[in-house]
């Protein structure tokens, strides 16, 4: 059973920083990992993705230069360092991992972490 457990959400003031963490359990092999977010009343959108080896990273234009995605393959974990936060970053943040489990490669989602940026 693949499970993604997130941590690090919370309330932060505009201009502040926050770091999200997500760990995949279940003894799985993990490929691409990423972060997505969904603001109230909006569709879920991609924030950042990172390849298995960390050599390919993509960011949404809205977070470039402010957010940094990284991973630790020994821990099967992915992180999102968020700096210079603004109220528009308020959303539920979800981690996603493409993992090899029984039945083949599949996409798995974390439970979501609320990040609220106050002005």
Secondary structure, DSSP 8 states (H G I E B T S, - for coil): --EEEEE--EEEETT--EEEEEEEESS-EEEEEEEEEE-TTS--EEEEEE-TTS--EEE-TTTTTTEEEEEETTTTEEEEEE-S--GGG-EEEEEEEEEEETTEEEEEE---EEEEEE-
